[in-house]
Amino acid sequence: MEKLSKKALKEQYKNRTVIGGVYCIKCNSNLWIRATKNMQGSKNRFAFSVLNNYCPETCMIESWNQFGASNFTFEILEELEKKETQTDREFSDDVNTLLEIWTEKLKS
């Protein structure tokens, strides 16, 4: 594998496709809805938490201790790709709007 220069790696990182969106973590009848600007990162963090039996959020600790890590699942509800013309702030606003829509949808 060819080694890339720091400059090339930096450019590659800048030009990557950024995927955000809304996901939920489920355990039995419990459901936690979250938004993220980095879906793959959130998915990886969850998988790491399950693998190491480390509860990802304090609000889940009671269920985590009662049911165990293996009963938790990560489900992507909707993904959103950041447009080239969008600023980080605009993308964040879009992701948060998507979270509001999904929160209302799942309440009813």
Buried (B, 14 or more C-beta within 10 A) or exposed (E): EEEEEEEEEEEEEEEEEBBBBBBBBBBEEBEBBBBBBBBEEBBEBBEEBBEEEEBBEEEBEEBBEEBEBEBBEBEBBBBBEBEEEBEEEEBBEBBBEBBEEBEEEEEE
